[in-house]
Every structure is written in structure tokens, then in C-alpha cells.
């Protein structure tokens, strides 16, 4: 990957077994993989804590939809991301390197992301002890909202759907790229 000009490689996975996380961290360290994107079930950071014992440099991002009806915010109620939903992710924010605010519906992505990030930031600022957390809050694909709130980006979709980067042909089929 680095020979092709990329900074590095990350993996997107669902990690639920701390023993397996240790083994996967050893493999990742040997392979030079420095970023894991974990969707669900490791919201208590048991797997990431186990992995970091063998690979402390590993950056681990957590993401999970804590509200029913995800990727919408409270579709049966007030349509906003509630304080109780934010409270559910604060323990993960407190033990993770990065917390992703999670998937949204593209046509409602801006207000959904703004509601999530502002509520999580407010909850974090009022519940986490000052100076005890270095985690970054990832606003997914909403770059303007995310940047204006001082959060990080984790773009998983693009308006350039269908356009692929030009790879040097290394015998890979289009399906693999």
C-alpha cells in the first residue's frame, strides 16, 4: 500500500472477542496495519484494550448506532439525537481513540450529523472529567458540519459514486479493486 503512495492501511471489522483481538493485533502489527474501525459490539473497549496491550500504536475507532431506527435520529419521537442516546456512547468515547457518530440517511445527513455531534459534545463536556479524554469525535461524511465543530472526518461515501481511482494493473480484476 505504501509503495502505491498510500499512508497506510486500516481494517473495518466487528470485534467481540478480546482473545481474538490480541491475535488480530499481532497480525496487524506484523502487517503494518495501524487503524481499526470497529462497528459494534466492542462498545466497552474490552477488545481494543486487549489489542493495545500488544500493539499500543494501533488507533481504534468505534461506531455503533445507539438509537432505534438508525440511520435516523429518534424517528418515532422528536427527530433529534437525545441526551439519553448521547449518554449511551459517552463510555465508549471515554475509552476509545475515535468515536464515529455513525451512519446517516444521505438526504438528511447534515441535520442528523449536527444533532448527533452537538449532543455528544455537550454530553462529553458536562460528564467527562476535564483533561481525561483524548478521543476524537468523527462526524462521518459531513465535512463542513464536522470541521466547524472541531471534529474529525471519516468519509464512507462520496458524491463521486462510480468513479474509481486509477490503479496500476497488477493482475487484479475490477471486482477485487
N, C-alpha and C positions, 0 to 999 in steps of 0.2 A: 504494500500500500504506500509506504513512504517513498519507494523508488518511483512510483507514479505521481508523486507530488502531494500526496495527502499527508496531513499532520499525524494521523494515527487511525486506529480502528476501535470502534465500540461495538458492544453487543446489546441487543434488545432481548430480554428474556423474562420469564416468570420464575422467580426463585422462591422455593418454600422449604428447603431442607438445608439447615446450616452445615451439615457434614458434606453435602454435595457442593455447597458454596465454597468450602475450603478447597476441595478438589478443583472446582472450576476456576478459583482464584489462582491456584498454582499453574493451571493450563494457560490462563490469561497472562500471567506474569511471564511465562516462558515464551509466549507468542507476541508479547509487546502490546497486548490489548489493555488499555488504561481507563476505559469508560464502560460502565454497565448501566443500562436503562432497564430498571425492574418495574414491570407492571404488576400490581397486586402482589401476592399475598404477604410480602415481607414488610408490612407497614409498621412492625415493631422493631425493625432493623436487626433481627437476630441473624439473618443470613449475611447482611452486609457487615455486621460487626465480626462475624466469624471469618469472612473473606479478608477483611482488613488486617486480621492478625497475621496472615501470611503474605499479604500484599498491601501495605499501608498506603501506597501511592495511588491505588485504584480509586477512581472517582465514581461514586454510585448515586444514581438518580432514582428516585421513587415516584411512582404515579399510581393513583387509584381513584376511581370515581366514588366519592363518599355519599352521593345523593341518588335516590331512586330516580330513574328516568334519564340518567346521564346519556348523552352529552348535553342535556338541557339543565338549567338550574331550577329545581323545585317546580316541575311542570304542572303539578296539581295545586299549587299554592300561589305565592306572591311573585313567582318568576325570578326571584333574586337568590343569590347564594347566601344562605342563612348563617348566622353566628354558630349554630349547632353543627352545621356542615364544616365550617372552618375549624371549630374546636376538635372535630374528629381527625383532622390532618395535622394539627399542631404537634402532637407527639412525634409524628414522622418527620416533620420539619426540624424538630429538635434533635433528631438522631441521624439525619441524612446529610449528604453533601449538597444535593439538589432535590427540590420537590417540584414536580411538574403539576400544574393546575388542571391538567387533563384535557381530554378531547372535547370539542365543541361542534355544534352544527355550523357549517361554513356561513350560512346567511345570517346567523345570529352570533357569530364569533366575537365581534367587538364588544357588544354589551355583556355577553356571557363571561368573557375573559376579564373585563373591567370589574364586574361584580365579584368574581372569584378572587382576583388578586387584591382588590381593595379590602375585602372582608378578611382574607387570610392575613394581610399585612397588619390590619387593625388588631386582629386577634393576637398575632405574634407580638406586636408592640405592647400589648396590655397583659399578656400572660407569661411570656418567656422572660427569665431574668436578664437584665441588660448585660451585653457583652459575653453571653454564654453560647451564642449560636452563630456559626459562620456559614450556615447553609444558604444556598442561593434559591430563590423562588423563580421557577421557569414558567413563563406565560404562554408556552406552546408557540403557535404560529402568528400571534397578533403582535407584530413587531413594534408598531407605533405605541399601542397601549402599554406593552411590556416595557419598552425602553423608557417611556415617560414616567413609569412608576419605579424605575431603577431596578428592574428585574432582568433575568436572562432569557434568551430565546432558545427554543428547542423545536425548530421548524420541522413539521412532519408532513406538511402539504404545501403545495405551491400552485399559483395560478398558471404555471407553465406545464400543466399536465400533458403528458405525451412527448415532451422534449427530453431527450436523454443526452447526457454528456458523451462526447466522442472518446471512446476508449480505443487504445491501440489493440488491434486484433491479436489475441493470444490464444486463439482456438476456442474461445467461449461462444456458445450460441447466444442469440438475442434473449432467449428465455432465462439464461443464467445472469445476464447483466442486469 
